[in-house]
Amino acid sequence: MRDVLPDGNARTAYAVQKILTDVALAGGRRISGRKIGLTSPAVQRQLGVDQPDFGVLFEDMAVPAAGVADPGLLLQPRIETEIAFVLGSDLDGPDLDEVAVRAATEYVVAALEIVDSRIAGWDITFVDTVADNASSGLYVLGAERHALDGRDLTGVRMELADGTGVVVSKGVGSACLGDPVRAVLWLARTCQALGSPLRAGEVVLSGALGPMVEAGPDSEFTASLCGLGTVSVGFSGRRERG
């Protein structure tokens, strides 16, 4: 996309994302929430940006806990562990702060995001990933729901293990923009400024706690998040898409 868009800037990339979202909605898909990407300072430096990005989650992106991802929906998937916020009330208004985020959150839950890219070989820039709905693919929510209240998420430790039990990724809550609550606040302010505020019932994937891992055919993954439980998903053998 960086070679196609006339000016190659973020605003134009988000315009492309919105056009594709509108097409999806016109086709009958329903929005279930949003996702935040590029919350790691290292990844931001790699892409030459100083802020995260976001994309839209649709209801048909949700994979049941401990379910199997549909190979027909994926191209070159990778998996990362996150904390998901499920909103109990709208996150909108003139005084958005971390207190407002906590008050609006019905519960938090361990989550896996299956990221994917239409850009061959994941050779992406910021413009590419934004236009491609922030490289969204699928997502999985764990079964354990926990009240956020005053819970400190910065110290939540995460381990992601493959089907053989080998730990393939580790991380901590503070890796997500310093605090997952802060990441959700950034998203709430950004979406409000764009005229599309976060609404009650929406899921917010707050950003990766550790490095993403390639999800090969017939692989399985289980993430354990201290104090938030576990979440698992499998991948069946993928077929080629034309």
C-alpha positions as CSV (number, residue, x, y, z in Angstrom):
1,M,0.0,0.0,0.0
2,R,2.9,2.4,0.6
3,D,3.6,2.4,-3.1
4,V,-0.1,2.9,-4.0
5,L,-1.4,5.6,-1.7
6,P,-0.8,9.1,-3.2
7,D,0.7,10.7,-0.1
8,G,1.7,7.6,1.9
9,N,0.7,9.1,5.3
10,A,-1.3,7.7,8.2
11,R,-4.4,9.7,7.6
12,T,-4.8,8.3,4.1
13,A,-4.1,4.8,5.4
14,Y,-6.9,5.1,8.0
15,A,-9.2,6.4,5.2
16,V,-8.5,3.1,3.3
17,Q,-9.2,1.2,6.5
18,K,-12.5,3.0,6.9
19,I,-13.6,2.3,3.3
20,L,-12.9,-1.4,3.8
21,T,-14.7,-1.4,7.1
22,D,-17.7,0.2,5.5
23,V,-17.7,-2.4,2.7
24,A,-17.6,-5.1,5.4
25,L,-20.5,-3.6,7.3
26,A,-22.5,-3.2,4.1
27,G,-21.9,-6.9,3.4
28,G,-23.5,-7.9,6.8
29,R,-20.5,-8.1,9.1
30,R,-20.8,-6.7,12.6
31,I,-18.2,-4.8,14.7
32,S,-17.4,-6.5,18.0
33,G,-14.6,-4.1,19.1
34,R,-11.2,-2.7,18.3
35,K,-7.6,-3.8,18.5
36,I,-4.5,-1.8,19.4
37,G,-1.2,-2.6,17.6
38,L,2.4,-1.3,17.7
39,T,2.3,-0.8,21.5
40,S,5.9,-1.9,21.8
41,P,8.5,0.9,21.6
42,A,10.9,-1.5,19.8
43,V,8.3,-2.1,17.0
44,Q,7.5,1.6,16.8
45,R,11.2,2.3,16.2
46,Q,11.4,-0.4,13.6
47,L,8.5,1.2,11.6
48,G,9.6,4.8,12.3
49,V,6.5,5.9,14.3
50,D,5.9,7.3,17.7
51,Q,2.4,6.0,18.4
52,P,0.3,2.8,18.2
53,D,-2.2,2.0,15.6
54,F,-5.7,0.4,15.7
55,G,-8.0,-1.7,13.7
56,V,-11.6,-3.0,13.8
57,L,-12.7,-6.4,15.2
58,F,-15.7,-8.1,13.6
59,E,-17.9,-10.7,15.3
60,D,-16.8,-13.4,12.8
61,M,-13.2,-12.9,13.9
62,A,-13.9,-14.5,17.3
63,V,-12.6,-18.1,17.8
64,P,-14.1,-20.0,20.8
65,A,-11.8,-20.5,23.7
66,A,-9.7,-23.7,23.1
67,G,-11.2,-23.8,19.6
68,V,-9.5,-24.2,16.2
69,A,-8.8,-21.3,13.8
70,D,-10.4,-21.7,10.4
71,P,-7.5,-22.0,7.9
72,G,-9.6,-20.6,5.1
73,L,-9.6,-17.2,6.9
74,L,-5.8,-17.0,7.2
75,L,-2.8,-16.2,4.9
76,Q,0.4,-16.0,7.0
77,P,-0.8,-15.9,10.7
78,R,1.2,-15.1,13.7
79,I,0.0,-15.2,17.3
80,E,0.5,-12.9,20.3
81,T,-0.8,-12.8,23.9
82,E,-2.8,-9.8,25.1
83,I,-5.2,-8.6,27.8
84,A,-8.7,-7.9,26.5
85,F,-11.0,-5.3,28.0
86,V,-14.7,-5.8,27.7
87,L,-16.6,-2.6,28.1
88,G,-19.7,-2.3,30.3
89,S,-20.4,1.2,29.3
90,D,-19.5,3.7,26.6
91,L,-16.0,5.1,26.8
92,D,-16.8,8.6,25.6
93,G,-17.0,12.2,26.9
94,P,-14.8,15.2,27.6
95,D,-12.9,13.8,30.6
96,L,-11.3,10.6,29.3
97,D,-8.6,9.4,31.6
98,E,-7.4,6.1,33.2
99,V,-10.1,6.4,35.9
100,A,-12.7,6.5,33.1
101,V,-11.2,3.5,31.4
102,R,-11.4,1.5,34.7
103,A,-15.0,2.6,35.3
104,A,-16.1,1.6,31.8
105,T,-14.5,-1.8,31.9
106,E,-16.9,-4.6,32.8
107,Y,-14.0,-7.2,33.0
108,V,-10.6,-8.1,31.7
109,V,-9.7,-11.5,30.3
110,A,-6.6,-13.3,28.9
111,A,-6.7,-13.2,25.1
112,L,-4.8,-14.3,22.0
113,E,-4.7,-12.3,18.9
114,I,-4.0,-14.0,15.6
115,V,-2.5,-11.3,13.5
116,D,-2.3,-11.7,9.7
117,S,-1.1,-9.6,6.7
118,R,-2.0,-9.3,3.1
119,I,1.5,-7.9,2.5
120,A,3.8,-10.7,1.3
121,G,6.4,-11.8,3.8
122,W,5.1,-9.3,6.4
123,D,7.2,-6.6,4.6
124,I,5.1,-3.8,6.2
125,T,5.4,-0.2,7.0
126,F,3.1,1.8,9.3
127,V,1.0,2.8,6.3
128,D,0.7,-0.9,5.1
129,T,-0.5,-2.2,8.4
130,V,-3.0,0.6,9.1
131,A,-4.6,0.2,5.6
132,D,-4.7,-3.6,6.2
133,N,-6.9,-3.1,9.3
134,A,-3.9,-3.1,11.6
135,S,-3.0,-6.6,10.4
136,S,-6.0,-8.0,12.2
137,G,-6.9,-11.7,11.7
138,L,-8.8,-13.5,14.5
139,Y,-8.9,-13.4,18.3
140,V,-9.6,-15.7,21.2
141,L,-10.9,-14.7,24.7
142,G,-10.2,-16.9,27.7
143,A,-13.0,-18.2,29.9
144,E,-12.0,-16.5,33.2
145,R,-13.4,-13.0,33.6
146,H,-11.8,-10.6,36.2
147,A,-12.9,-7.3,37.5
148,L,-10.4,-4.5,36.6
149,D,-11.2,-2.1,39.5
150,G,-7.8,-1.1,40.9
151,R,-5.9,-4.1,39.6
152,D,-2.4,-3.3,38.4
153,L,-1.9,-4.9,35.0
154,T,1.7,-3.7,34.5
155,G,3.1,-6.6,36.5
156,V,1.0,-9.3,34.8
157,R,3.5,-12.0,33.6
158,M,2.8,-14.0,30.4
159,E,4.1,-17.2,29.0
160,L,3.0,-18.6,25.6
161,A,3.7,-22.3,25.1
162,D,3.3,-24.4,22.0
163,G,1.6,-27.8,21.9
164,T,4.6,-29.6,23.2
165,G,4.8,-27.3,26.3
166,V,7.8,-25.3,25.1
167,V,7.6,-21.6,26.0
168,V,7.9,-19.7,22.8
169,S,7.1,-16.1,24.0
170,K,7.3,-14.3,27.4
171,G,6.3,-10.9,28.4
172,V,4.8,-8.6,31.0
173,G,2.0,-6.1,31.2
174,S,4.3,-3.1,31.2
175,A,5.4,-4.0,27.7
176,C,2.1,-2.8,26.4
177,L,2.7,1.0,26.2
178,G,3.8,0.9,29.8
179,D,0.3,-0.1,31.0
180,P,-2.6,-1.8,29.1
181,V,-4.9,0.7,30.7
182,R,-2.9,3.5,29.2
183,A,-3.1,1.8,25.8
184,V,-7.0,1.6,26.0
185,L,-7.0,5.3,27.0
186,W,-5.0,6.1,23.9
187,L,-7.5,4.2,21.8
188,A,-10.6,5.8,23.5
189,R,-9.2,9.3,22.9
190,T,-8.3,8.5,19.3
191,C,-11.6,6.9,18.4
192,Q,-13.5,9.7,20.0
193,A,-11.5,12.3,18.0
194,L,-12.4,10.3,14.8
195,G,-16.1,10.4,15.7
196,S,-16.3,6.7,16.4
197,P,-16.1,6.3,20.2
198,L,-15.8,2.9,22.0
199,R,-19.2,1.5,23.0
200,A,-20.6,-0.7,25.7
201,G,-20.2,-4.4,24.9
202,E,-17.1,-3.9,22.7
203,V,-14.0,-6.0,23.1
204,V,-10.7,-4.1,23.1
205,L,-7.5,-6.0,22.5
206,S,-5.0,-3.8,24.3
207,G,-1.7,-4.9,22.7
208,A,0.9,-7.6,22.8
209,L,2.7,-8.4,26.1
210,G,5.5,-10.2,24.3
211,P,6.9,-11.1,20.9
212,M,4.6,-12.6,18.3
213,V,5.2,-16.1,17.0
214,E,4.5,-17.7,13.7
215,A,1.5,-20.1,13.8
216,G,2.2,-23.0,11.6
217,P,-0.2,-25.7,10.3
218,D,-1.5,-28.1,13.0
219,S,0.1,-26.0,15.8
220,E,-1.4,-25.4,19.2
221,F,-0.7,-22.6,21.7
222,T,-1.7,-21.9,25.3
223,A,-1.0,-18.6,27.0
224,S,-0.8,-18.3,30.8
225,L,-1.3,-14.8,32.3
226,C,-0.6,-14.5,36.1
227,G,-3.8,-13.7,37.8
228,L,-5.9,-13.8,34.6
229,G,-5.9,-17.5,33.7
230,T,-5.2,-19.2,30.5
231,V,-6.3,-19.1,26.9
232,S,-5.7,-21.6,24.1
233,V,-6.2,-22.1,20.4
234,G,-5.3,-24.6,17.7
235,F,-4.5,-24.3,14.0
236,S,-5.5,-27.0,11.5
237,G,-3.6,-27.6,8.3
238,R,-4.0,-24.5,6.1
239,R,-5.1,-24.7,2.5
240,E,-3.7,-22.3,-0.2
241,R,-5.9,-19.4,-1.0
242,G,-6.2,-18.1,-4.5
